[in-house]
Amino acid sequence: MEEAPAQSGAFAFEVELWPHQSLTGTGFVWVIGIAFGLACIPLVGLLGTVVFMAILPFAMISVGGLWWSLQRNWRDRDIHETFAMTRDRARLVRIDPDGRRRDWEANPYWLRVERHEKVGQVEHYLTLGGGPRKVEIGAFLTPAERRDLERRLLTALGRVKSLPRD
């Protein structure tokens, strides 16, 4: 007899979350190239003058600052969350930008999904309760994505709670 997915330990629900990354590698090259080109336009008229050497460092610092800020933004948005739920266990794993891994587990029977209208600048802030502590989930998502995630989590939680117990 073949085991049903709920009895085999297979995930009843799993979702992976990460921030939207709108700037691709090619886009990064274009942005830096355009910024460099725009910074050089005023310098063309100053070629051969003393003022050219006075302005050049500031133009290159502005392009370097843009480079650094875009790289920093990419690093700061390198977050990955995975939420998986079986009949017996709900688990949230978060990988932070610095590579640190944080795990959270709870029994789905006691799991609560809570939406807070506004916490700081974050609208429709989602938390999971029922484990050793309350944790946030999907704080980097848009408000509409968090509402959709809440709906999906509640639906999956209802399905898991309705599965027969051994």
Phi, psi and chi 1 to 4 in degrees:
 res  aa     phi    psi   chi1   chi2   chi3   chi4
   1 MET       -  133.6 -176.2  170.7  138.8      -
   2 GLU   -83.1  138.7 -172.3  174.7  -31.9      -
   3 GLU   -75.2  142.9  -93.7 -171.7  -43.6      -
   4 ALA   -72.9  151.6      -      -      -      -
   5 PRO   -55.0  -35.7  -24.8   31.5      -      -
   6 ALA   -66.6  -28.9      -      -      -      -
   7 GLN   -92.5  -15.8  -63.9  166.8  -22.9      -
   8 SER   -85.4   -8.6   67.8      -      -      -
   9 GLY    91.1    3.2      -      -      -      -
  10 ALA   -67.8  154.8      -      -      -      -
  11 PHE   -67.4  131.5  -67.4  129.4      -      -
  12 ALA   -81.6  -25.4      -      -      -      -
  13 PHE  -158.3  136.6  178.8   75.5      -      -
  14 GLU  -147.9  137.6 -177.2  175.8   27.2      -
  15 VAL  -142.3  139.1   64.5      -      -      -
  16 GLU  -111.8  134.7  -69.4 -172.4   41.9      -
  17 LEU  -125.1  141.0  -53.2  169.2      -      -
  18 TRP  -155.2  155.1   59.5   88.0      -      -
  19 PRO   -67.3  152.2  -14.5   24.6      -      -
  20 HIS   -68.2  133.2  178.3   67.1      -      -
  21 GLN  -116.8   93.1  -57.1  -79.8  -13.4      -
  22 SER   -81.1  -23.5   59.8      -      -      -
  23 LEU   -95.7  113.5 -173.7   62.8      -      -
  24 THR   -83.0  175.1   63.5      -      -      -
  25 GLY   -61.8  -41.4      -      -      -      -
  26 THR   -64.6  -41.2  -55.8      -      -      -
  27 GLY   -62.8  -37.3      -      -      -      -
  28 PHE   -60.9  -45.2  175.9   80.6      -      -
  29 VAL   -61.3  -43.4  170.5      -      -      -
  30 TRP   -62.5  -45.2  -84.8   98.7      -      -
  31 VAL   -61.9  -46.6  167.1      -      -      -
  32 ILE   -65.8  -42.5  -64.7  -60.7      -      -
  33 GLY   -61.6  -43.8      -      -      -      -
  34 ILE   -66.3  -41.8  -70.7  170.1      -      -
  35 ALA   -62.3  -41.4      -      -      -      -
  36 PHE   -63.4  -45.5  179.1   76.6      -      -
  37 GLY   -61.3  -44.0      -      -      -      -
  38 LEU   -67.0  -34.2  -70.4  173.9      -      -
  39 ALA   -69.6  -28.0      -      -      -      -
  40 CYS   -82.8  -21.5  -71.6      -      -      -
  41 ILE   -55.4  -50.3  -71.1  173.3      -      -
  42 PRO   -67.5  -22.4   -0.1    2.4      -      -
  43 LEU   -75.1  -23.5  -64.9  176.3      -      -
  44 VAL   -60.5  -42.0  170.5      -      -      -
  45 GLY   -71.0  -14.6      -      -      -      -
  46 LEU  -101.6    1.9  -59.8  174.3      -      -
  47 LEU   -55.5  134.1  -79.7  173.4      -      -
  48 GLY    84.6    1.1      -      -      -      -
  49 THR  -108.2  165.3   66.5      -      -      -
  50 VAL   -69.5  -31.7  176.2      -      -      -
  51 VAL   -64.6  -29.9  177.7      -      -      -
  52 PHE   -55.5  -47.8  174.5   79.9      -      -
  53 MET   -70.5  -22.0  -69.8  -51.1  -71.9      -
  54 ALA   -79.2  -32.6      -      -      -      -
  55 ILE   -88.8  -32.0  -57.3  -79.0      -      -
  56 LEU   -53.4  -47.0 -180.0   64.3      -      -
  57 PRO   -59.6  -38.3  -20.0   28.0      -      -
  58 PHE   -68.5  -37.5  -66.1  105.5      -      -
  59 ALA   -64.7  -43.6      -      -      -      -
  60 MET   -71.3  -32.7  -65.7  -54.5  104.8      -
  61 ILE   -65.0  -38.4  -73.4  171.7      -      -
  62 SER   -65.8  -41.9   67.4      -      -      -
  63 VAL   -66.8  -41.8  173.1      -      -      -
  64 GLY   -63.2  -38.4      -      -      -      -
  65 GLY   -64.3  -39.9      -      -      -      -
  66 LEU   -64.0  -44.4  178.5   63.2      -      -
  67 TRP   -57.0  -50.9  178.3  -65.6      -      -
  68 TRP   -62.2  -43.6  178.6   83.4      -      -
  69 SER   -67.3  -37.7   61.7      -      -      -
  70 LEU   -67.2  -41.1  -70.8  174.3      -      -
  71 GLN   -63.2  -42.5  -70.6  -71.1  -25.5      -
  72 ARG   -63.4  -41.8  174.0   70.6 -168.7 -100.9
  73 ASN   -61.3  -42.8 -178.5  -87.4      -      -
  74 TRP   -59.8  -45.4  -89.2   -8.5      -      -
  75 ARG   -63.6  -43.1  -95.0 -165.5  -38.4  -87.3
  76 ASP   -67.4  -24.6  -71.7  -11.4      -      -
  77 ARG   -98.0   11.5  -62.6 -173.6   59.6   79.8
  78 ASP   -86.9   65.2 -166.0   16.9      -      -
  79 ILE  -112.6  143.0  -59.5  168.7      -      -
  80 HIS  -140.3  126.0 -172.5   93.4      -      -
  81 GLU  -121.1  137.9  -68.5 -179.1   -9.6      -
  82 THR  -128.1  123.4  -57.0      -      -      -
  83 PHE  -114.2  125.5  178.0   78.1      -      -
  84 ALA  -132.4  142.7      -      -      -      -
  85 MET  -136.8  130.3 -171.6  166.4   37.1      -
  86 THR  -112.7 -176.4   63.3      -      -      -
  87 ARG   -63.7  -30.7 -175.9  179.1   62.2  178.2
  88 ASP  -106.4  -12.0  -58.9  -39.0      -      -
  89 ARG  -152.9  138.2 -176.7  173.2   67.2  163.6
  90 ALA  -114.8  134.6      -      -      -      -
  91 ARG  -138.3  132.1  180.0 -178.2 -177.3  122.3
  92 LEU  -117.3  125.1  177.0   66.6      -      -
  93 VAL  -118.5  126.7  176.5      -      -      -
  94 ARG  -120.3  128.1  177.9 -176.1  168.4  111.3
  95 ILE  -106.0  115.1  -51.3  -66.8      -      -
  96 ASP   -78.9  166.2  -71.8  -33.4      -      -
  97 PRO   -57.1  -29.7  -25.1   33.0      -      -
  98 ASP   -83.8    3.6   61.5    2.7      -      -
  99 GLY    91.4   -5.6      -      -      -      -
 100 ARG   -69.2  137.5 -174.5  175.0   51.4  154.8
 101 ARG  -106.2  131.6  176.6 -173.5  169.4  120.1
 102 ARG  -124.0  128.7  -65.6 -170.0  -82.4  168.2
 103 ASP  -113.2  147.5  -66.0  -74.7      -      -
 104 TRP  -143.2  136.5  178.0   86.3      -      -
 105 GLU  -134.7  151.1  -72.5 -172.7   12.3      -
 106 ALA  -155.2  162.2      -      -      -      -
 107 ASN   -82.1  127.2 -176.2  -34.2      -      -
 108 PRO   -57.1  -27.3  -23.3   31.9      -      -
 109 TYR   -61.1  -34.4 -177.0   78.3      -      -
 110 TRP   -98.7   -2.7  -60.4  107.4      -      -
 111 LEU   -67.6  135.9 -176.6   63.6      -      -
 112 ARG  -126.0  132.7  -69.5  179.6  -37.8  -78.3
 113 VAL  -104.3  119.9  179.0      -      -      -
 114 GLU  -121.3  135.1  -62.4  174.1   -2.9      -
 115 ARG  -111.7  128.5  178.5  169.7   43.9  106.2
 116 HIS  -107.4  129.8  -50.6  -84.3      -      -
 117 GLU   -55.6  -45.1  -72.6  -54.6  -46.9      -
 118 LYS  -154.9  125.9 -169.8  158.8 -171.4  168.1
 119 VAL  -126.1  109.1  174.2      -      -      -
 120 GLY    63.6 -123.5      -      -      -      -
 121 GLN   -94.0   -3.2  -62.8  -65.5  -36.2      -
 122 VAL   -95.0  118.2 -178.6      -      -      -
 123 GLU   -88.6  146.8  -66.0  179.2   25.7      -
 124 HIS    54.6   48.7  -56.3  -67.5      -      -
 125 TYR   -66.6  129.3 -174.8   76.7      -      -
 126 LEU  -106.4  136.6  -73.0  178.9      -      -
 127 THR  -130.7  154.3   58.9      -      -      -
 128 LEU  -113.8  130.8  -59.5  174.6      -      -
 129 GLY  -124.9  166.1      -      -      -      -
 130 GLY   116.7   -8.1      -      -      -      -
 131 GLY  -104.5 -155.8      -      -      -      -
 132 PRO   -67.4  -20.9   18.6  -27.0      -      -
 133 ARG  -157.3  166.1   65.5 -171.6 -173.4  -74.9
 134 LYS   -85.8  136.5 -150.5  178.9 -106.2 -167.3
 135 VAL  -128.6  152.6  -66.7      -      -      -
 136 GLU   -86.8  154.4   68.5  178.1    9.1      -
 137 ILE  -139.0  131.6 -177.1  169.4      -      -
 138 GLY    66.7   33.3      -      -      -      -
 139 ALA   -62.9  -21.9      -      -      -      -
 140 PHE   -87.7   -3.9   45.8   78.5      -      -
 141 LEU   -80.4  163.7  -60.5  173.0      -      -
 142 THR   -73.8  160.8   65.7      -      -      -
 143 PRO   -56.0  -40.2  -28.6   35.9      -      -
 144 ALA   -65.1  -39.9      -      -      -      -
 145 GLU   -66.7  -36.4  -70.3  170.7  -28.1      -
 146 ARG   -67.8  -38.6  -79.8 -168.4  -67.5  -80.6
 147 ARG   -63.7  -41.5  -75.8 -169.2  -55.2  -88.1
 148 ASP   -64.3  -42.4 -178.1   53.8      -      -
 149 LEU   -62.2  -42.2  176.3   62.5      -      -
 150 GLU   -59.3  -45.4  175.8 -167.3   26.2      -
 151 ARG   -60.7  -45.0 -178.5 -174.3   53.2   75.4
 152 ARG   -65.7  -40.4  -67.3  174.6   62.3 -159.6
 153 LEU   -64.3  -44.0  -72.5  170.7      -      -
 154 LEU   -66.1  -39.0  -70.6  171.8      -      -
 155 THR   -63.0  -47.7  -59.4      -      -      -
 156 ALA   -64.2  -39.2      -      -      -      -
 157 LEU   -64.2  -40.7 -170.4   57.0      -      -
 158 GLY   -62.7  -40.7      -      -      -      -
 159 ARG   -64.1  -45.4  -83.4 -165.2  -32.2  -99.4
 160 VAL   -65.6  -40.4  167.4      -      -      -
 161 LYS   -68.5  -24.2  -74.7 -177.1  177.6 -178.9
 162 SER   -86.9   -7.0   68.5      -      -      -
 163 LEU   -67.0  142.9  -68.4  172.8      -      -
 164 PRO   -66.0  143.0   21.9  -28.8      -      -
 165 ARG   -92.2  149.7  -62.3  -81.2  169.6 -161.8
 166 ASP   -74.1      -  -66.9  -25.9      -      -
